[in-house]
């Protein structure tokens, strides 16, 4: 019973870790896309913030 619980817990932890890895990879990809968009539009944002503040 105890060993079975340890095996089940380790499998669940592995699945959670794998899903976290996929989510991290996706978030890194989206962060790269957002950074590219920001670097392209940085002058526009800077101009906008200067005009309003």
C-alpha positions as CSV (number, residue, x, y, z in Angstrom):
1,X,0.0,0.0,0.0
2,X,2.7,2.5,1.0
3,X,4.9,1.7,-2.0
4,X,1.9,1.9,-4.3
5,X,1.1,5.4,-3.0
6,X,4.7,6.5,-3.5
7,X,4.6,5.3,-7.2
8,X,1.2,7.0,-7.8
9,X,2.5,10.3,-6.2
10,X,5.7,10.2,-8.3
11,X,3.6,9.6,-11.5
12,X,1.3,12.5,-10.6
13,X,4.3,14.7,-9.8
14,X,6.0,13.8,-13.1
15,X,2.8,14.6,-15.0
16,X,2.5,18.0,-13.3
17,X,6.1,18.7,-14.0
18,X,5.7,17.8,-17.6
19,X,2.6,20.0,-17.9
20,X,4.5,22.8,-16.2
21,X,7.4,22.4,-18.6
22,X,5.0,22.7,-21.6
23,X,3.3,25.8,-20.0
24,X,6.7,27.3,-19.4
25,X,7.8,26.7,-22.9
26,X,4.6,28.3,-24.3
27,X,4.9,31.3,-21.9
28,X,8.5,31.8,-23.0
29,X,7.4,31.7,-26.6
30,X,4.6,34.2,-26.0
31,X,7.0,36.4,-24.0
32,X,9.4,36.5,-27.0
33,X,6.5,37.5,-29.3
34,X,5.4,40.2,-26.9
35,X,9.0,41.5,-26.6
36,X,9.3,41.7,-30.3
37,X,6.0,43.6,-30.5
38,X,7.1,45.9,-27.8
39,X,10.4,46.6,-29.4
40,X,8.6,47.4,-32.6
41,X,6.1,49.7,-31.0
42,X,8.4,51.2,-28.3
43,X,8.6,54.6,-29.9
44,X,4.8,54.7,-30.3
45,X,4.3,53.8,-26.6
46,X,7.0,56.3,-25.5
47,X,5.3,59.1,-27.6
48,X,1.9,58.1,-26.2
49,X,3.1,58.2,-22.6
50,X,4.8,61.5,-23.1
51,X,1.7,63.1,-24.4
52,X,-0.5,61.9,-21.6
53,X,1.7,62.5,-18.6
